[in-house]
Amino acid sequence: MIYYILGLTLIVIGCSHFLGVADRVEPEIVLYVQNKFKNNPLLVFFKEIWFFGRTSFTLIMLIFLTCFDWKMGSVASGVFFVAVGIEHFVKKLSNRERPYISHPAIVMLQPLEPTDSSFPSGDSLRIWYLALIVPAALGDSTLFLTTAISLAILVTLGRIVMGVHYFTDTLAGAGLGILSAGTTIWFWIQMNIF
C-alpha cells in the first residue's frame, strides 16, 4: 500500500509541471545542481552509475530474475513492459523539451544524447522499479534494500546533474517506477510466489 501512496504522490507532484507551477524555478534548479557538479570529480561517478538506469541493465536484471524464479521474473517483466508503455505514451503526449534544449545555459553532460521527450524520466522509472523489486525478490535484506534505494536516489539526481531532466520529470518517473514495483509485489503475493 505504501508503494501506491508514494508512487501516486510523486506522479501527481511531477505532473504539476503541466500547470506551469515550477516553469521558472526548474531550469534554475538544473543550473544550480549542474554548477555544483560540473567541474567536480563526482560528475564522472554520475556518468558511470547512469548505466543502472538504462534499459539494457533493466533487461539483464529481469532475465536474471526470471532465471532465479520464472514466475516471479515473468510477472516482473510483464508489469515492467506495461510501465514502459505508459511512460512512452506520456512522453509522446507531453512532448516536453529537455532542459539543455530549452535553456542554452544548461549543458548536456550525458555520454549519449537522448532523442525522446523529457517527461517522465525513464531512467528514474527503471532504477526505482529495480531498487524495490530485486531486494524483495531476493529476501528483503535491509542492507540490500538501503543500498538499492541509495543507488536509485543517486541515479535520479544524476539525470538532473547531466542536464537531461527537470526535477518534476524525475519525480514522475520515480513515482511510476515505485507504483509499478508495488503492483509487481502485489501480484507476487496474490500468486503465492513470494
C-alpha positions as CSV (number, residue, x, y, z in Angstrom):
1,M,0.0,0.0,0.0
2,I,2.9,2.4,0.8
3,Y,4.3,1.9,-2.7
4,Y,0.9,3.0,-4.2
5,I,0.6,6.1,-2.0
6,L,4.3,7.2,-2.5
7,G,4.2,6.4,-6.2
8,L,1.0,8.3,-6.9
9,T,2.1,11.2,-4.8
10,L,5.3,11.6,-6.8
11,I,3.5,11.2,-10.1
12,V,1.0,14.0,-9.1
13,I,3.8,16.3,-8.0
14,G,5.7,15.5,-11.2
15,C,2.6,16.4,-13.2
16,S,2.5,19.8,-11.6
17,H,4.7,21.0,-14.5
18,F,1.7,20.8,-16.7
19,L,0.2,23.6,-14.7
20,G,3.3,25.7,-15.1
21,V,3.8,25.9,-11.4
22,A,7.6,25.4,-11.5
23,D,8.4,26.6,-15.0
24,R,10.7,29.4,-13.8
25,V,12.2,27.5,-10.9
26,E,13.0,24.2,-12.6
27,P,15.7,25.5,-15.0
28,E,17.3,27.3,-12.1
29,I,17.3,24.0,-10.1
30,V,19.0,22.2,-13.0
31,L,21.6,25.0,-13.4
32,Y,22.3,25.1,-9.7
33,V,22.8,21.3,-9.5
34,Q,24.9,21.3,-12.7
35,N,27.1,24.1,-11.4
36,K,27.7,22.2,-8.2
37,F,28.9,19.1,-10.1
38,K,30.2,20.4,-13.5
39,N,33.9,20.5,-12.5
40,N,33.6,18.1,-9.7
41,P,35.1,14.6,-9.8
42,L,31.7,13.3,-8.8
43,L,30.5,14.1,-12.4
44,V,32.4,11.0,-13.6
45,F,30.6,9.0,-10.9
46,F,27.2,10.2,-12.1
47,K,28.2,9.3,-15.7
48,E,29.2,5.8,-14.6
49,I,26.1,5.0,-12.5
50,W,23.9,6.1,-15.3
51,F,24.2,2.6,-16.6
52,F,22.0,1.3,-13.7
53,G,19.0,3.4,-15.1
54,R,19.4,2.1,-18.7
55,T,17.0,-0.3,-20.4
56,S,19.8,-2.8,-21.1
57,F,20.6,-3.1,-17.4
58,T,16.9,-3.5,-16.5
59,L,16.5,-6.2,-19.1
60,I,19.6,-8.0,-17.7
61,M,18.1,-7.9,-14.2
62,L,14.7,-9.1,-15.4
63,I,16.4,-12.1,-17.2
64,F,18.4,-12.8,-14.0
65,L,15.1,-12.7,-12.0
66,T,13.4,-15.0,-14.5
67,C,16.3,-17.5,-14.2
68,F,16.1,-17.2,-10.4
69,D,12.3,-17.9,-10.4
70,W,10.5,-18.0,-13.8
71,K,7.0,-17.0,-12.3
72,M,8.5,-14.1,-10.4
73,G,10.5,-12.9,-13.4
74,S,7.6,-13.3,-15.8
75,V,5.3,-11.1,-13.6
76,A,8.0,-8.6,-13.1
77,S,8.7,-8.4,-16.9
78,G,5.0,-8.1,-17.7
79,V,4.5,-5.2,-15.2
80,F,7.7,-3.5,-16.4
81,F,6.6,-3.6,-20.1
82,V,3.2,-2.1,-19.2
83,A,5.0,0.7,-17.2
84,V,7.3,1.3,-20.2
85,G,4.2,1.5,-22.4
86,I,2.7,4.1,-20.1
87,E,6.0,6.0,-20.0
88,H,6.2,6.2,-23.8
89,F,2.6,7.2,-24.2
90,V,3.1,10.1,-21.6
91,K,6.3,11.1,-23.3
92,K,4.5,11.4,-26.7
93,L,1.6,13.2,-25.0
94,S,3.7,15.7,-23.1
95,N,6.4,16.3,-25.7
96,R,8.4,18.3,-23.2
97,E,11.8,19.5,-24.4
98,R,14.9,18.5,-22.5
99,P,16.4,21.2,-20.2
100,Y,19.6,21.5,-22.3
101,I,17.5,22.1,-25.5
102,S,15.2,24.7,-23.9
103,H,17.8,26.6,-21.9
104,P,21.2,27.3,-23.6
105,A,22.9,27.8,-20.2
106,I,22.2,24.2,-19.3
107,V,24.8,21.7,-20.8
108,M,24.1,18.1,-21.8
109,L,26.7,16.1,-19.9
110,Q,25.3,12.6,-20.6
111,P,27.5,10.3,-22.6
112,L,24.7,9.7,-25.2
113,E,22.3,12.4,-26.3
114,P,18.7,11.4,-25.6
115,T,16.2,11.5,-28.5
116,D,12.9,11.3,-26.7
117,S,10.8,13.7,-24.7
118,S,11.9,14.8,-21.2
119,F,8.7,13.9,-19.2
120,P,8.7,11.5,-17.4
121,S,12.3,10.2,-16.8
122,G,12.5,6.6,-18.0
123,D,15.9,6.1,-16.2
124,S,14.2,7.1,-12.9
125,L,11.4,4.7,-13.6
126,R,13.7,1.8,-14.3
127,I,16.1,2.3,-11.4
128,W,13.3,2.8,-8.8
129,Y,11.5,-0.3,-10.2
130,L,14.6,-2.4,-9.8
131,A,15.6,-0.9,-6.5
132,L,12.3,-2.1,-4.9
133,I,11.6,-5.4,-6.7
134,V,15.1,-7.0,-6.7
135,P,15.6,-6.8,-2.9
136,A,12.0,-8.1,-2.4
137,A,12.7,-11.0,-4.7
138,L,15.9,-11.9,-3.0
139,G,14.6,-11.8,0.5
140,D,14.2,-8.2,1.6
141,S,17.6,-7.7,3.3
142,T,17.5,-4.3,4.9
143,L,21.1,-3.6,3.9
144,F,20.5,-4.6,0.2
145,L,17.3,-2.5,0.1
146,T,19.0,0.5,1.6
147,T,21.9,0.2,-0.9
148,A,19.4,-0.2,-3.8
149,I,17.4,2.9,-2.7
150,S,20.6,4.9,-2.3
151,L,21.7,4.0,-5.8
152,A,18.2,4.9,-7.1
153,I,18.5,8.4,-5.5
154,L,21.9,8.9,-7.0
155,V,20.9,7.8,-10.5
156,T,17.8,10.1,-10.3
157,L,19.9,13.0,-9.1
158,G,22.3,12.3,-12.0
159,R,19.6,12.9,-14.5
160,I,19.4,16.5,-13.3
161,V,23.2,16.8,-13.0
162,M,23.6,15.8,-16.6
163,G,21.1,18.4,-17.8
164,V,18.7,15.9,-19.4
165,H,15.8,16.1,-17.0
166,Y,13.9,18.6,-14.8
167,F,13.1,17.8,-11.2
168,T,9.5,17.1,-12.0
169,D,10.5,14.6,-14.8
170,T,12.5,12.6,-12.3
171,L,9.7,12.7,-9.7
172,A,7.1,11.4,-12.1
173,G,9.5,8.7,-13.4
174,A,10.4,7.6,-9.9
175,G,6.7,7.6,-9.0
176,L,5.8,5.4,-11.9
177,G,8.7,3.0,-11.0
178,I,7.6,2.8,-7.4
179,L,3.9,2.3,-8.4
180,S,5.0,-0.5,-10.8
181,A,7.1,-2.1,-8.1
182,G,4.2,-2.1,-5.7
183,T,2.0,-3.7,-8.4
184,T,4.6,-6.4,-9.1
185,I,4.9,-7.2,-5.4
186,W,1.1,-7.3,-5.1
187,F,0.9,-9.8,-8.0
188,W,3.7,-11.9,-6.4
189,I,1.7,-12.1,-3.1
190,Q,-1.6,-12.8,-4.8
191,M,0.0,-15.6,-6.8
192,N,1.8,-17.1,-3.7
193,I,5.1,-16.7,-5.4
194,F,6.7,-14.9,-2.5
